[in-house]
Amino acid sequence: MSSLPPLPYNNWADTKDTLHLFLQMIGKVRLKAHPKLNHWWHVTLYPHVRGLTTGRIPYGDSGFEILYDMLDHKVLIGRNDGVQKSFSVSGLTVAAFYEALFSRLDDLEVPVKIVSKPYDNKSTVPFPEDHAPRAYDRQAVSDFWRALCRISSTFETYRTSFVGKQTPVQLYWHSFDLVVTRFSGRAHPLEGGTQADKEAYSHEVISIGFWPGDDSFQEPALYGYAYPEPAEMNQIALQPGSAFWAEKNGGALAILKYEDARNADDPAKEILSFLNSLYEGAAVKADWPLADLKHRSF
């Protein structure tokens, strides 16, 4: 039996959209309240033993945390002094979730104000005005969390071999993907693009991730890419054999379908071979100093 749960896209696409909007609201709180970090690292969410968390957010002389519990399907907001508020999420509209979240933040004397509309999302309705009924399949959300946990563990193993600058395992709530990004150490400012793009792509990177699928690619997958993209990157031989190259926004994107990894004898090993083949191949083509960036135990 696979260690990864099935995640058939069409079975939970509507629930995924609901969860995505709920997590955008939580992520926007972290964006507003946390001190700014390079490459937008201050906005991300992190895998937790029960779901996804903001981690501790400094606030004045204190701090707070928001946890989206994907097992009991509730949101818990706690302060340093132990005071906590919570609410259940099943059956809520986006507007009801917004009201529940921010009323409890006010109760905890953490009056954070966000730009209250979705970011880079197919929904453009402001959160407080989105009263449409929303799908919420509790089992599907819990299965997605289990997939995140297992893949996060493999991503942590991937991180151990690199001594250079790299991100923690983190979830970007705008694109809804779990990511690890490695840096060569060389600057390469993006020409054109938005302010957000320029902050994200100011240096050479090789990035890997997992996302649950969307309307344009209707199945979950692992992926990888490089910025700037080296010549003939899509000629790199990927592992395992089921991995392939696709085109996205004019660039090369390495893909390993989640279902192919899930059905392997050892899914973690399958995923790790994909990540390493992508990184090593892209780093060679981009002339990264691989030997200097490789971690060696003492």
N, C-alpha and C positions, 0 to 999 in steps of 0.2 A: 504494500500500500504506500502511495506517495506521501511524503511529509508535507506536500503543498496541497491545499484544498482546491477543488474545482472552482473556477471563477468565470462561468460562461457569460459573456458580455450582455447578450440580449436578455438574460434572466434578471439582471439587476441594473440595467442602464438608467432607469428612472430613479431608483434608489441612489445610485452613484451620483447623479446630478444633485439630488437633495443633500447628500453628505458633503459634496463639494462646496455647495453654497454655505452650509453650516460652518464648515471649516474655514471658509474665506472670512467669515465674520470674526472667528477666533483669531485667525492669523492677522487680521487688520488691527486687532487690539495690540498684539505683540509689535507690529510695525510701528504703531503710534507711540507706544510706551517704552520700548526698549531702546537703549543707546544705539546709535547707528554703527554698524560694522561694515567692513568692505564686502563688496559683491553681494549685498543684500542678505548676509548671513543673519542679520538681526530679525528677519521676518519669518523665519522658517519654523516648522513644527518638528517634533522628535518622537520616534517610536517609544512607547511606554509599555510596561507589562500589562496594562489594561486598555491601551488605545493610543491616542496621540496627545502630546502635551506641548505647551508653550515653553516648558521649563520655567525656572524662576525669572521673573521680570522685575528689575529694580523699580521702586516707586517711592520717591522721597527718601525717608530714612528706613523704609520697610521694603516689602516686595510681595508679589503675588504670583500665582500660577493658575492656569486654566487647563484642566484635563478633560478631554472628550473620551469618556469610558465607552468602549465599543463592545463590551461584554454585558454591562447592565444598562447601556444606552441612556446615559445621563451625562450632564456636564457638571463638573465640580470646580468651584473657584475658591481657592484658599489663600489666606494671608499668612505672613510670617508669625503672627501671634496666635495662630491656631484657629481663628475664626473662619468658618467655611459656609458657603452657600451652594446649593445644587438645584438642578431641575431635570426632569425626564424629557427626552427628545421625541419619543415615538408619537406620531400623529400631529406633530407641530407643522404649521406653515412656516415659510421663511420669516414672515413678519412676526409670528408668535415666538419663534426662536430668538429673533433680534430683541424683542421686548423682554423676554425672560433673561437673556444674557446681560443686557445693559442695565436693567433694573436691579439685578443682583450685584453688579459691579458698583452701582450707586449705593446700594445698601452697605457694601464693604468699604465705602468711602474711597473708591478708585474710579472717579468719574471720567473715564477715557472716552474721547469723542473720535469717531472714525469717519472716513468718507463712506457713507452708508449705501453703496451700490456695488454690484459685482465688478470684478476686475478681469478683463480679458476672458470673458465667459459668454456663452451663448445667451444667457439671461441678462437682460439690461434693465430689469425692473428694480428700482431701489428697494433695499431690504425691508424697510418699514411699510412699503406699499404692496408687497408680494403676498397676497392672501390666498393664492391658488392652492388647492389641495395638493399634497406632496406624497409620493410613494416613499415608504420606509420599511424595507424588509430587514428585520433584525438579524436573521441568520446570515443573510448576504453581507451585511456590514461586519458581523463577527468573523465571517470567512475571509473577508478582505483584510481585516486586522491580523488574522493568523498568517496570511500570506506575507503581509508587511513584516511581521516578526521574523519569519524564517528567512526572508530575503535580506532583511536588515542584518541578521547574524552573518550571512554570507558576505555582505558588503563590509562588515567589520573585519572579517578575515582578509578580504581583499586589501583593506587599508594597511594591514600590518607590514606589507612588503615595501612600503614607500616611506622615505625619510624626508621628503620635501613637504612643501605647504600643500595641504589638502583639506577639504571640508570634513566636518563630521557627517555621519549618515543623517540626512535631513529631508523633510518633505516640503517642497515648494507648493503652497496652497493655490497659487494662481494657475499653474499648469497641472497640478495634482499628480506630481511624480516624486518618487523617492530617489535621492541623488547622492552620489559622491563625485567630487570634482578634484582633479589633481592639477597642479601648476608647475610649469617648467622653471619658473623664477624670472622669466623674461617678459618685459612689457610688450604689449601689442594692442594699442588703443584702437577701438572700433571706429571706423569711419562711417558717419551717418548714423541712423538709428535713433531711438528715443533715449532720454536720460537714463531710463531703467536699463536699456540694452548696453549703454556705454559703461555703466557701473558694473554690470555683470561680466562684460567682455573687455576688460582693460589689459589683460595679460593672457599669455598662451595657456590653454587648458586642454585636458582630455577628460571628458565627463561621461559617466555611466549612470544608468538609472533604471527604474521600473515604473511603468504606469499602467493603469487598469484598462486602457483603451478609450476611444472617443468615437464620435460619429464618422470620422474619416478613416479610422483603423479600429474596427470593431472586435478587438480581442486584446487581452492583456499581453504585455511583452517586456522583455529586457531590451535596453538599447545602449548605444554608445556613439560618440562623435568627438571630433577635435575642432578647436578654434585656435588659430586659423587653420583651415583644412589643408593639409599637405597634398601635393600632386599625387594622383593615382592612389588616393587612400582607399577607394573602393576595390582595389586590386589585392588588398591584404587578405590573406587566407585566414578566415575565422574558424574558431572551434566553438562547439562541436560542429559536425557536418551539417546539422539542420539550421545553423545560423546563416544569415544572408545579408546582403547589402540592399538598401532601399534609398530612394531619393526623397528628401524632405526640404522644402523651401530652397531648392537649388543646390543642396549639399548632400553629402553621403552620410547615411545613418545605418549603423550596424544593428541588426535585429536578431533576437532569439525569442521566439514565441514562448509565452509562459507555459502553454500546454505541452510543448515539446520538452521543456525543462521538467515539468511536473511528471511526465510519463517516463523519464529516464530512471535507470536503476538507482542513481544517486543524484537527486536534483541539485544539491548544493555544489557537488563536484562539477556538474554540467554547467551551472551558472558561473562558477569560478573560472572554468576553462574559457568561457566566452569573454569574461571581463579581462582576463590576462592576455588573451590573444589580441583583443582589440587594443588594449593599452600598449603592449609591446610593439605591435605592428605600427600603430600610429606614432609612437614615440620615435621609432627608428626613422620613419619617413619624414618626421618633423625635426629631426636632428636634436632631440633632447639628450642631455647627458645622463643616459640610463645608469651607468655605473655609479655616478655620484648620487643619484636619487634612490638607489636601492638600499633598503634597510638591512643591516647585518647585525646579528646578535653578538654581544661580547661575552 
